[in-house]
Amino acid sequence: MRDRINTEELLYVGEACLNWLAADVNELERFMALAGFSPQRLRDSVGTQELAEGLIDYFGRHEAQLLAMCANAGLDVNRVMGLWHSLNPQS
């Protein structure tokens, strides 16, 4: 099922997630710590599928941040969670 993910959609939603995190240093640091990203690795990963997947996974597991990010970015929560479920078919 993972190979059916629209890469453009994944990158678009990942960018929205990163933009929201960039406005909240504490939340960005939390994501980086949980995902194992150093500041340099994060910079190097911007625009990659790997980062987008990590960001979508992070928001899919943190409902309060998901709802706030979606409201801020004008994204439908179901759009993000649809991607999350595609990345995590066992969940």
N, C-alpha and C positions, 0 to 999 in steps of 0.2 A: 504494500500500500504506500510505502514511503516514496517509491519512484513516481507516484502520481501527483506529487506536490508541485504546484506551479511555482517555479523558482522566482519569477517576478513578484508574485504575491508574497512569498516568503520574505524576500528582501525588502519589500515595501513595508510590511508589518514590522519586520525587524528594525527598520529605520525609525518608525514611529515609536517603538519601544525604547530605542537608544536615545532618541530626542527627549523623551519624558524623563528617563533616568539622568540625563545630562543636566537637567534642571534641579536635581536633588542629589547633592554630593553624597549624603549618607546612604541613600538607596543605591546609588551607583557603586559605592564602595562595598556594600553588602552583596550586590550582584557579582562584582569582581572576585570577592573572597569566596563565594559559593561556587563560582564557575572556574576559579583558578586562573583568572586573567591578571597579569601585571599591567600597569599603565601602558608600557610599550607594546605588549601583546594585544591589548585592547585597540590601541591606535593602529597597529598593523592589520587587525582583523576587521576594521570598519568596512562594510560593504560586502563581506563574505557570507556565504551560506552558513558556515560554522557559527559565526557570531549570531546571525539571525535565528538559527535554531536554538542556541543557548538563551537568547533573550525571550523568545516565545515560550520556551520551557519555563523560564523563571516566572514570567507573568502568568502562565497557566497554572502555576503552583502557588501563586500569591494573589488571592482574589481581590483584596483591597487595592493593591497596586494595579491589577488588571482593570478594575472598574474605573479607577481614576485616570489611567492612561487612555483608555478608550473614550471616556468622556472628553478629555482634553484634546485628543487627536481626531475626534469625530468618527471613530471606528466602531462598528458593531461588535459587541463582545463575542457573538457567535462566529464571526469571521476569524477572530484570533483563536478561539477555542476549537474551531474546525481544523485550523492548522496544527494546533497543539495535539489534537486527537490523531491527526494523520502522522505526526512524528512519534506518537506514543500509542500505537494501536492496541497494546496490551492493557491500557488503562481504561 
